[in-house]
Amino acid sequence: QVQLVESGGDLVQPGGSLRLSCAASGSIFRASAMGWYRQAPGKQRELVAVITNGGTTNYADSVKGRFTISGDNAKKVVYLQMTNLKPEDTAVYYCNQRILSNSYWGQGTQVTVSS
């Protein structure tokens, strides 16, 4: 049974920074892709950033230049460094990892940006 555990969500003031972490357990196979999604109240879940096995990264336009995704696909750990946070970044952030042909989700971690 593959499980993803996220951490790092918090309440932060606008302009602040946070680092989210996600670690997968329960599989001996490496992740082919790892990513972060977010869902704000009343909105659909959206892709924030993704990193592939080859190290290619992709970001939502709204976070380019502010967020950085990194990780180790073999160890199945992924991070999201968030800087210059804005109130519109407030959401539950979910980790996603693709291992073999399956897609796994974490339970989500709340990020609230407010003064």
N, C-alpha and C positions, 0 to 999 in steps of 0.2 A: 504494500500500500504506500503510494507516494504521497508525502505530505510537504506542504510549503508553509514555512513560518516567516512572517514578516515582522519587522519592528522599526521603530524610529519616528512614527507619527507623533505629532504634538501640536500644541497651540503656539503660534509664533506671530510676531508683529510683522506688518508689511516691511519688505526690504530685508527680512531675516533669511536664515538658511536652515535647512534640515538635511539629514542624510537617512534615507530609507535602506533597509537591508532585507534580503530574502534568501533563505537557505532551504534547499530541498533534501529530503531524506527518503529512504525506502527503495532506491534504485541504484544499480551498479552502472547504468548507462549514462553517458554525458548528455547534456541538454543540447538540442540542435538550435534552439533560439530561446532567449529569455527576455521578458519585457515587463513594463509597468503600464497599467491602465488606471483610469480614475473615473469615478462616478459622483457627480454632484447631485444634490437633491433635485428631483424632478427632471433630471437629464439622463441621457443614455450613457452607458459606459463608453469611454473613448481611449484610444491608444495615446500614451504619453511618449514612450520611448521603447526601442527594441534593440537588442544586440544579437547578432547571429554567431554561429560557431566559428566563422571566419573573422569575427571581430568587426563586421560592418554594423554601423549604428544608423538608426533612423529616429527622427524626432517629430512630434507634432509642431506645427508652425508656431503655436502659442508659447512653446517652451524653449525654442531654439535660442541658444546663447545664454540661457539661464540654468538649464538642467543638463546634467551629464550622467549617462548610464555607463556602468562598467561591471565587470564580473569575470568569473572563471567558469566556463561551460563544463569543464571536467569535474570541478568540485560542486557545480550547480549552486553557486552563490552569485547573486546579482545585487548591485547597489544603484541607488538613484540619488545623486548629489543635487540638491535644489538650492539655488541662490536667488537673491532679489525676488523673494516670494511676494505674490500679489493676492489680494482678497479673492480674486477669481480662480486661484489655484486651490481654494478650499474644496475638499472632496475626500471620499474614501479611496485610497490608493490600493490597487490589487496587483500582486505579483503573478505573472504567468510564465510557466516553463513548458516547453515542448520536448518530451522525451520519447524517443521512438515515434510512434504514430499517435501518441496521446498528448492531450493538452491539460495541464494541471493549474489550479488556481489556489492562491492563498486566501485567508479569511478576510483580508483587508485591514488597513491601518488608517486611522483618521488623521488628516492634516487640516488644520484650521488656521487661516491667516486673518488676523483681526487685531485691531488696536484696542 
